[in-house]
Amino acid sequence: MSWSAHQYVAFEDERTRPVRDLVAAIPNEIARNAVDIGCGPGNSTEVLMARYAGASVTGLDSSQDMIDAARKRLPDVQFRVADIGAWDEAGPYDVILANAVLQWLPDHGRLFPELVAKLSQGGTLAVQMPDNLEEPAHQLMRRVAAEGPWADKLAGASKARAERAPARWYYELLRPLCQRVDVWLTTYHHPLAGGAAAVVEWFKGSGLRPFLQPLDEAERAAYLARYQTEIANAYPALPDGSVLLPFPRLFIVATR
C-alpha cells in the first residue's frame, strides 16, 4: 500500500484546485528558485511553474511512484525522492510550496520554523493541509478500524496523521519569524459521481492508506465494504447518484 500516483490523480481536478488557490495567494511577484515539497505526481509543481515561469523549480517526494509520474509529466524539471522530515538542504528558496503533505509529518513546532529558515529574506512558505480529521469520512475510518476483527492491527493507524492544531496556533508560531502571515480555512464541496464508492476511492488515495496497509487482501476487502456502507449513510446520494463531499483545508502563507 505504498503511495499510488494512479490512485491519487483519479480526482486530479479536485485535488489541484486548492493548490491553485494557494499559489495564487503567494505575495511574491518574482521567484528565482522554488521547491515543491511533497510534489506528488507533479500537478502542484505544474501550478507553481505556471505562476513563476523561468524560475528554477525542484520537486521532492518520499514516493518513488509519485516521482516517476512527476518526471513523465514534467520531464524538464528536477524531481527526486527525499524524506521531507529529514530534508537538510539550507536553501535559500524564494518559495517553498507544501501542498497536502505536512499533515503526514510530526512536530510542527520544530518543522515549520525549520522550513522558514530555508527561505530567502522576503521568501514565502505556502502550506495547505487537509483539516478534516473530524469529518464523518475520517471518523468512520477510525470507527470501522476499532469495531472490526482487525482492531489490534489498526490500533495505531489513526496516528499516521499529525495532530491537528488550530489556525491560531500556526499564526502564533510563525508570526515572530515572519513579516507577514496569512492563515485561513476553506471548505470545498466536491461533487463526486458514483456515490459512496467514489468517496471510498477518493480516500483510498490518501486518508485510508494507514488503515489498509497493515491488512491482508481479504481484510482490506472486508474493511472497505464495511466502510462504504457507513459512508453511504453519512453522505446520502443526490438525485443524480452523485455525492457532495465537504473537504475543509487549512492554508498558511508566511513571508520571511
C-alpha positions as CSV (number, residue, x, y, z in Angstrom):
1,M,0.0,0.0,0.0
2,S,2.7,2.5,-1.0
3,W,1.6,5.8,-2.5
4,S,0.0,5.4,-5.9
5,A,0.1,8.2,-8.4
6,H,-2.6,6.5,-10.4
7,Q,-5.0,6.4,-7.4
8,Y,-4.1,10.0,-6.5
9,V,-4.8,11.5,-9.9
10,A,-8.2,9.8,-10.2
11,F,-9.5,13.0,-8.7
12,E,-6.8,15.4,-10.1
13,D,-9.1,18.3,-10.8
14,E,-10.5,18.4,-7.3
15,R,-7.1,17.8,-5.7
16,T,-5.4,20.5,-7.8
17,R,-8.0,23.3,-7.1
18,P,-6.7,24.0,-3.5
19,V,-3.1,24.4,-4.7
20,R,-4.2,26.8,-7.4
21,D,-5.8,28.9,-4.7
22,L,-2.7,28.6,-2.5
23,V,-0.2,29.5,-5.2
24,A,-2.3,32.5,-6.3
25,A,-2.1,33.8,-2.7
26,I,1.7,33.9,-2.6
27,P,2.6,37.6,-2.5
28,N,6.0,37.3,-4.3
29,E,5.7,38.6,-7.8
30,I,9.1,37.1,-8.8
31,A,10.8,33.9,-7.6
32,R,14.2,32.8,-8.9
33,N,14.2,29.4,-7.2
34,A,11.3,27.4,-5.7
35,V,10.8,24.0,-4.3
36,D,7.7,21.8,-4.2
37,I,8.0,19.5,-1.2
38,G,5.6,16.6,-1.3
39,C,5.2,17.2,-5.0
40,G,3.2,14.0,-5.7
41,P,2.6,13.3,-9.4
42,G,3.7,16.9,-10.3
43,N,0.3,18.6,-10.5
44,S,1.2,21.1,-7.8
45,T,4.6,21.6,-9.4
46,E,2.9,22.4,-12.7
47,V,0.8,25.1,-10.9
48,L,3.9,26.6,-9.3
49,M,5.8,26.7,-12.6
50,A,2.8,28.5,-14.3
51,R,3.0,31.2,-11.6
52,Y,6.8,31.6,-11.8
53,A,7.8,30.9,-15.4
54,G,11.5,30.9,-15.7
55,A,12.2,30.1,-12.1
56,S,14.4,27.2,-11.1
57,V,11.9,24.7,-9.7
58,T,12.6,21.4,-7.9
59,G,10.2,18.8,-6.8
60,L,10.6,16.4,-3.8
61,D,8.5,13.5,-2.6
62,S,9.1,10.4,-0.5
63,S,7.4,8.1,-3.0
64,Q,9.3,6.7,-6.0
65,D,6.0,6.1,-7.8
66,M,5.0,9.7,-7.4
67,I,8.4,10.9,-8.6
68,D,8.2,8.7,-11.6
69,A,4.8,10.1,-12.5
70,A,6.0,13.7,-12.0
71,R,9.1,13.1,-14.2
72,K,6.8,11.8,-17.0
73,R,4.5,14.8,-16.6
74,L,7.3,17.4,-16.4
75,P,10.5,16.0,-18.0
76,D,12.4,19.2,-17.8
77,V,12.0,19.6,-14.0
78,Q,14.4,18.1,-11.5
79,F,12.5,15.7,-9.3
80,R,14.0,13.4,-6.7
81,V,13.0,11.2,-3.8
82,A,13.5,12.8,-0.4
83,D,12.3,12.4,3.2
84,I,10.8,15.9,3.9
85,G,11.1,15.3,7.6
86,A,14.9,14.9,7.3
87,W,15.4,17.4,4.5
88,D,18.6,19.2,5.3
89,E,19.2,21.5,2.3
90,A,19.8,25.0,3.5
91,G,18.4,26.9,0.5
92,P,17.7,29.7,0.4
93,Y,14.5,29.5,-1.6
94,D,12.2,32.3,-2.7
95,V,9.2,30.0,-2.4
96,I,8.7,26.7,-0.6
97,L,5.4,25.0,-1.6
98,A,4.0,22.3,0.7
99,N,0.6,21.2,-0.6
100,A,-1.2,18.5,1.3
101,V,1.9,16.9,2.7
102,L,2.9,18.4,6.1
103,Q,-0.2,16.7,7.8
104,W,1.8,13.5,7.5
105,L,4.8,14.8,9.4
106,P,5.1,15.2,13.2
107,D,6.4,18.0,15.4
108,H,5.1,21.1,13.5
109,G,6.5,23.3,16.3
110,R,10.0,22.3,15.0
111,L,9.3,21.6,11.4
112,F,7.6,25.0,10.4
113,P,10.4,27.2,11.8
114,E,13.0,24.9,10.1
115,L,11.2,25.5,6.7
116,V,11.0,29.3,7.3
117,A,14.8,29.2,8.0
118,K,15.3,27.8,4.4
119,L,13.7,30.9,2.9
120,S,15.5,33.9,1.4
121,Q,14.7,37.2,3.0
122,G,11.2,38.1,1.6
123,G,10.7,34.4,0.6
124,T,7.4,32.7,1.3
125,L,6.4,29.3,2.7
126,A,3.0,28.3,1.3
127,V,1.2,25.4,3.0
128,Q,-2.1,23.7,2.5
129,M,-3.2,20.8,4.8
130,P,-6.5,18.9,5.0
131,D,-8.4,19.9,8.1
132,N,-10.8,17.0,8.0
133,L,-10.0,14.6,10.9
134,E,-13.4,15.3,12.5
135,E,-15.3,15.0,9.2
136,P,-17.6,11.9,9.0
137,A,-15.2,10.2,6.4
138,H,-12.4,10.2,8.9
139,Q,-14.5,9.4,12.0
140,L,-15.8,6.4,10.2
141,M,-12.3,5.2,9.2
142,R,-11.5,5.1,12.9
143,R,-14.8,3.6,14.0
144,V,-14.6,0.7,11.4
145,A,-11.0,0.1,12.4
146,A,-11.9,-0.1,16.1
147,E,-15.0,-2.2,15.8
148,G,-13.8,-4.8,13.3
149,P,-11.8,-8.0,13.8
150,W,-8.7,-6.1,12.6
151,A,-8.8,-3.7,15.6
152,D,-5.5,-4.9,17.0
153,K,-3.7,-4.5,13.6
154,L,-5.1,-1.0,13.2
155,A,-4.6,0.3,16.7
156,G,-2.0,2.9,15.6
157,A,-3.4,3.7,12.2
158,S,-5.1,6.9,13.3
159,K,-1.8,8.3,14.5
160,A,-0.3,8.4,10.9
161,R,-1.6,12.0,10.5
162,A,0.0,14.7,12.7
163,E,-2.3,16.1,15.4
164,R,-4.4,18.9,14.1
165,A,-3.5,22.3,15.5
166,P,-5.9,25.3,15.2
167,A,-5.1,28.2,12.8
168,R,-4.3,30.5,15.6
169,W,-1.5,28.1,16.8
170,Y,0.2,28.3,13.4
171,Y,-0.1,32.0,13.3
172,E,1.4,32.4,16.8
173,L,4.2,30.0,15.8
174,L,5.1,31.8,12.6
175,R,4.5,35.5,13.3
176,P,7.7,36.1,15.3
177,L,9.7,34.6,12.4
178,C,7.9,36.3,9.5
179,Q,7.0,39.8,8.4
180,R,3.6,38.6,7.1
181,V,1.5,35.5,8.0
182,D,-1.9,34.8,6.3
183,V,-3.9,31.9,7.7
184,W,-7.4,30.8,6.5
185,L,-9.8,27.9,6.3
186,T,-11.7,26.9,3.2
187,T,-14.3,24.1,2.8
188,Y,-14.5,22.8,-0.7
189,H,-17.6,20.8,-1.7
190,H,-16.7,18.3,-4.4
191,P,-19.4,16.6,-6.4
192,L,-18.3,13.0,-7.0
193,A,-20.1,10.8,-9.5
194,G,-20.5,7.3,-8.3
195,G,-22.0,7.8,-4.8
196,A,-20.4,6.3,-1.8
197,A,-18.0,4.2,-3.9
198,A,-16.5,7.4,-5.2
199,V,-15.9,8.7,-1.7
200,V,-14.1,5.5,-0.8
201,E,-12.0,5.7,-4.0
202,W,-11.0,9.3,-3.1
203,F,-9.7,8.3,0.4
204,K,-8.0,5.2,-0.8
205,G,-5.5,7.6,-2.4
206,S,-4.9,9.5,0.9
207,G,-6.5,9.1,4.3
208,L,-7.3,5.4,4.1
209,R,-3.8,4.3,3.4
210,P,-2.7,3.8,7.0
211,F,-5.8,1.8,7.7
212,L,-5.4,-0.5,4.7
213,Q,-1.6,-1.0,4.7
214,P,-1.5,-3.4,7.7
215,L,-4.3,-5.6,6.4
216,D,-4.1,-8.6,4.1
217,E,-6.1,-8.7,0.9
218,A,-9.2,-10.3,2.4
219,E,-9.2,-8.0,5.3
220,R,-8.9,-4.9,3.1
221,A,-11.9,-6.0,1.1
222,A,-13.9,-6.6,4.2
223,Y,-12.8,-3.3,5.8
224,L,-13.6,-1.3,2.6
225,A,-17.0,-3.0,2.2
226,R,-18.0,-2.0,5.8
227,Y,-16.6,1.4,5.4
228,Q,-18.5,2.0,2.2
229,T,-21.8,1.0,3.9
230,E,-21.1,3.6,6.6
231,I,-20.1,6.2,4.0
232,A,-23.4,5.7,2.1
233,N,-25.3,6.5,5.3
234,A,-23.1,9.5,6.2
235,Y,-23.1,11.0,2.7
236,P,-26.5,10.5,1.1
237,A,-26.5,10.4,-2.6
238,L,-28.1,13.3,-4.6
239,P,-30.9,12.6,-7.0
240,D,-28.4,12.0,-9.9
241,G,-26.5,9.5,-7.8
242,S,-23.5,11.7,-7.1
243,V,-22.3,12.7,-3.6
244,L,-21.3,16.2,-2.4
245,L,-18.1,15.7,-0.4
246,P,-17.3,18.6,2.0
247,F,-13.5,18.9,2.4
248,P,-12.1,21.5,4.9
249,R,-8.5,22.7,4.3
250,L,-6.1,24.9,6.2
251,F,-4.0,27.4,4.3
252,I,-0.9,29.2,5.6
253,V,1.2,31.7,3.6
254,A,4.1,33.0,5.6
255,T,6.7,35.5,4.2
256,R,10.0,35.8,6.0
